[in-house]
Amino acid sequence: MDKQDFIRMGVGALALSASGLVYIANREAYRGQAYPDIAAVPTIGYGSTAGVKLGDKTTPERALIRLRADAGDVEVVLRRCIKVPLFQYEWDAYVALAHNVGPGAFCRSSGNAAKPNLIDLINAQRYAEACQRIHAYRLVTNPKTGLKEVSAGLVNAREREYRICTGQPADGYGVPR
């Protein structure tokens, strides 16, 4: 099946694909013991943060189960804020992004048509611009200074998510050719 054979579907009919889940797992990389991420947030498994305390431990199997549940929670929120149809690969890219930045940040509208946020672009069906806007989510708050800084790791992740969103091959994610 070629990329052109895909059709945009209502988000209620979409679910994170296996490729999308594997992409997130690869991006996050498994860690069996809780650690502070680059923003000093306690994190475990494949990027899970809710309720995590330093010293917590997990197994790869439990971490994958938790990742799928975390991604499912993200999908519930995205289904409420995305009002237009998407391609499967766009959905996968947006779920992956929202898993990392938080669904609240993802769904936050600017309320200003002249300066739209990502969700505003998506819902205006400005699909190419929306995919491009993924690159904006490359900043992390430095826990030592409190200042926002560009993270090389996030720059790389956002480029892969942009490629996924536009239906291009991306490391850790299979797309149709």
DAFEN-V444779 format. One record per run of one state. SS is the DSSP state (~ for helix, > for strand, _ for the rest). FROM is the first residue (numbers start at 1). TO is the last residue. If there is no record, write none. Layout:
# DAFEN-V444779
[[SS | FROM | TO] [SS | FROM | TO]]
This chain:
# DAFEN-V444779
[[_ | 1 | 2] [~ | 3 | 5] [_ | 6 | 8] [> | 9 | 9] [_ | 10 | 10] [~ | 11 | 13] [_ | 14 | 17] [~ | 18 | 28] [_ | 29 | 30] [> | 31 | 36] [_ | 37 | 41] [> | 42 | 45] [_ | 46 | 47] [> | 48 | 48] [_ | 49 | 56] [> | 57 | 57] [_ | 58 | 59] [~ | 60 | 81] [_ | 82 | 85] [> | 86 | 86] [_ | 87 | 87] [~ | 88 | 101] [_ | 102 | 102] [~ | 103 | 107] [_ | 108 | 112] [~ | 113 | 115] [_ | 116 | 117] [~ | 118 | 123] [_ | 124 | 126] [~ | 127 | 136] [_ | 137 | 138] [> | 139 | 141] [_ | 142 | 147] [> | 148 | 150] [_ | 151 | 151] [~ | 152 | 165] [_ | 166 | 169] [> | 170 | 170] [_ | 171 | 172] [> | 173 | 173] [_ | 174 | 177]]
